[in-house]
């Protein structure tokens, strides 16, 4: 049996990141059915809650196949699950960050806060050498998030992704590498780490 990678609970000023579970079905469906969410990430809006249940079961099972797993993003003040974030496409020394957020919580800096926590997790727990971030050229919100986090734009991969509607589209690629992380190229990092709590007992 494959040993599961660590997925400790992460607590930030406004959020708790914990393992996604079936208790999150209603909250995931709330945003997964929105046309504002899935198409920006390459998947069709969920038409019914069974689709959401199947997604969560698939997401949980990813940990059995050598992937770190998916975090549920919990808004601490509202005690509400508002999105997901993960390191996916993990392979030994590299991985890719991906996330979605309930549109009701857009524009509040919360996905940047969640991503900061996962970047620390990626380099200090998973010991990555490279963390990639891919986004579609039309998704300007994701581009701005990338810039705020300190990802360095590398270029555009042409015809990289086949969308849920079978249209093939380009994808922008940016990255943070270990030397960026350790050599002070992320201006937010030191202050953020002072407030981040990592609970390994919840793994």
C-alpha positions as CSV (number, residue, x, y, z in Angstrom):
1,X,0.0,0.0,0.0
2,X,1.3,3.4,-0.9
3,X,2.3,5.7,2.0
4,X,0.1,8.8,2.1
5,X,1.8,12.1,1.9
6,X,1.4,14.5,4.8
7,X,-1.6,16.8,4.6
8,X,-1.5,18.7,7.9
9,X,-4.2,21.2,8.9
10,X,-3.2,24.8,8.1
11,X,-4.6,27.8,10.0
12,X,-4.2,31.4,8.8
13,X,-5.7,34.7,10.0
14,X,-9.0,34.1,8.3
15,X,-9.0,30.5,7.1
16,X,-8.6,26.9,8.1
17,X,-7.4,24.4,5.5
18,X,-8.3,20.9,6.3
19,X,-8.8,17.7,4.3
20,X,-11.8,17.7,2.0
21,X,-14.6,15.4,3.1
22,X,-18.1,14.3,2.2
23,X,-19.5,16.6,4.8
24,X,-18.6,19.4,2.3
25,X,-21.0,18.3,-0.4
26,X,-23.6,21.1,0.0
27,X,-21.0,23.9,0.2
28,X,-19.1,22.5,-2.8
29,X,-22.3,22.2,-4.9
30,X,-23.2,25.8,-4.0
31,X,-20.2,27.1,-6.0
32,X,-19.6,24.2,-8.4
33,X,-23.0,24.8,-10.1
34,X,-22.0,28.4,-10.8
35,X,-21.1,29.3,-14.4
36,X,-18.5,31.7,-12.9
37,X,-16.4,28.9,-11.4
38,X,-15.9,25.7,-13.4
39,X,-15.4,27.2,-16.9
40,X,-12.5,29.3,-15.5
41,X,-10.8,26.0,-14.4
42,X,-11.7,23.9,-17.4
43,X,-14.7,21.9,-16.1
44,X,-18.4,22.2,-16.7
45,X,-20.7,23.5,-13.9
46,X,-22.2,20.7,-11.8
47,X,-25.8,20.0,-12.8
48,X,-26.7,18.1,-9.7
49,X,-25.4,17.2,-6.3
50,X,-24.5,13.7,-7.4
51,X,-21.8,15.1,-9.6
52,X,-20.4,16.9,-6.6
53,X,-20.5,13.8,-4.5
54,X,-18.6,11.9,-7.2
55,X,-16.0,14.7,-7.4
56,X,-15.4,14.6,-3.6
57,X,-15.1,10.8,-3.6
58,X,-12.6,11.0,-6.4
59,X,-10.7,13.8,-4.7
60,X,-10.4,11.8,-1.4
61,X,-9.2,8.8,-3.3
62,X,-6.3,10.8,-4.9
63,X,-4.3,10.4,-1.7
64,X,-4.2,6.6,-2.3
65,X,-2.3,7.2,-5.5
66,X,0.6,9.2,-4.4
67,X,-1.0,12.7,-4.5
68,X,-1.0,15.0,-1.5
69,X,-4.7,15.5,-1.5
70,X,-7.2,18.4,-1.6
71,X,-7.7,21.0,1.1
72,X,-11.2,22.4,1.9
73,X,-10.9,26.1,2.6
74,X,-12.9,27.0,5.7
75,X,-13.8,30.6,6.4
76,X,-13.2,30.9,10.2
77,X,-15.5,33.7,11.0
78,X,-18.4,32.2,9.0
79,X,-17.6,28.6,9.8
80,X,-18.2,27.8,6.1
81,X,-16.4,25.8,3.5
82,X,-15.8,28.2,0.6
83,X,-13.5,26.5,-1.8
84,X,-10.7,24.0,-2.4
85,X,-6.9,24.2,-2.9
86,X,-4.3,21.6,-3.6
87,X,-0.9,20.6,-4.9
88,X,-1.7,18.3,-7.8
89,X,0.3,16.6,-10.5
90,X,2.8,15.9,-7.7
91,X,5.9,13.9,-8.8
92,X,8.9,13.6,-6.4
93,X,10.2,17.2,-6.6
94,X,7.5,19.1,-8.4
95,X,3.8,19.9,-8.4
96,X,1.2,22.4,-9.5
97,X,-1.1,24.5,-7.4
98,X,-4.8,24.7,-8.2
99,X,-7.8,26.2,-6.5
100,X,-11.4,27.3,-6.8
101,X,-13.4,29.7,-4.6
102,X,-17.0,30.4,-4.0
103,X,-17.8,33.7,-6.0
104,X,-19.4,35.2,-2.9
105,X,-15.9,35.4,-1.4
106,X,-14.1,36.8,-4.4
107,X,-12.2,40.1,-4.1
108,X,-11.4,39.7,-0.4
109,X,-7.8,38.3,-0.6
110,X,-8.8,34.9,0.7
111,X,-7.5,32.8,-2.1
112,X,-4.2,34.6,-1.9
113,X,-4.1,33.9,1.8
114,X,-5.0,30.2,1.2
115,X,-2.3,29.9,-1.5
116,X,0.3,31.5,0.7
117,X,-0.3,28.7,3.2
118,X,-0.1,26.0,0.5
119,X,3.1,27.5,-0.9
120,X,4.7,27.1,2.6
121,X,3.3,23.6,2.7
122,X,4.7,22.8,-0.7
123,X,8.3,23.9,0.0
124,X,8.6,23.0,3.7
125,X,6.5,19.9,4.1
126,X,6.5,18.3,0.6
127,X,10.1,19.7,0.0
128,X,9.3,20.7,-3.6
129,X,11.9,22.1,-5.9
130,X,9.3,23.6,-8.2
131,X,5.7,24.7,-7.8
132,X,3.9,25.5,-11.0
133,X,0.8,27.6,-11.6
134,X,-1.2,27.3,-14.8
135,X,-4.1,29.4,-15.8
136,X,-6.1,30.3,-18.9
137,X,-5.2,33.6,-20.7
138,X,-8.8,34.9,-20.3
139,X,-8.7,34.3,-16.5
140,X,-7.4,37.7,-15.4
141,X,-8.3,37.0,-11.7
142,X,-5.9,34.0,-11.7
143,X,-3.2,36.1,-13.4
144,X,-3.5,38.8,-10.7
145,X,-3.3,36.1,-8.0
146,X,-0.2,34.7,-9.6
147,X,1.4,38.1,-9.5
148,X,0.5,38.8,-5.9
149,X,2.0,35.5,-4.8
150,X,5.3,36.1,-6.6
151,X,5.0,33.4,-9.3
152,X,7.3,34.2,-12.2
153,X,5.7,34.1,-15.6
154,X,7.4,31.6,-17.9
155,X,5.4,31.6,-21.1
156,X,2.3,30.3,-22.9
157,X,1.9,26.7,-23.8
158,X,-0.1,26.6,-27.0
159,X,-3.0,24.2,-27.4
160,X,-2.2,22.8,-23.9
161,X,-5.6,22.0,-22.5
162,X,-8.8,20.5,-23.9
163,X,-11.7,22.1,-22.2
164,X,-14.9,20.4,-21.1
165,X,-16.5,21.5,-24.3
166,X,-13.7,19.9,-26.3
167,X,-12.2,23.2,-27.3
168,X,-8.4,23.2,-27.2
169,X,-7.0,26.3,-25.5
170,X,-3.6,27.9,-24.5
171,X,-2.4,28.0,-21.0
172,X,-0.1,30.5,-19.3
173,X,2.5,29.0,-17.0
174,X,4.3,30.5,-14.0
175,X,6.4,29.1,-11.2
176,X,8.1,29.5,-7.9
177,X,11.2,27.4,-7.5
178,X,13.1,26.5,-4.3
179,X,15.7,29.3,-4.7
180,X,12.9,31.9,-5.0
181,X,11.4,30.6,-1.8
182,X,14.7,30.4,0.2
183,X,16.4,33.6,-1.2
184,X,13.8,36.2,-0.2
185,X,12.1,36.6,-3.6
186,X,8.6,36.3,-1.9
187,X,8.1,39.6,0.0
188,X,5.1,38.3,1.9
189,X,6.7,35.1,3.2
190,X,8.4,36.0,6.5
191,X,5.5,37.9,8.0
192,X,3.0,35.3,6.8
193,X,4.9,32.4,8.4
194,X,4.8,34.1,11.8
195,X,1.0,33.7,11.8
196,X,0.6,30.3,10.1
197,X,-0.1,27.3,12.3
198,X,0.6,23.8,11.0
199,X,-1.1,20.9,12.8
200,X,0.5,17.6,11.9
201,X,-1.7,15.7,14.3
202,X,-4.7,16.3,12.0
203,X,-2.9,14.6,9.1
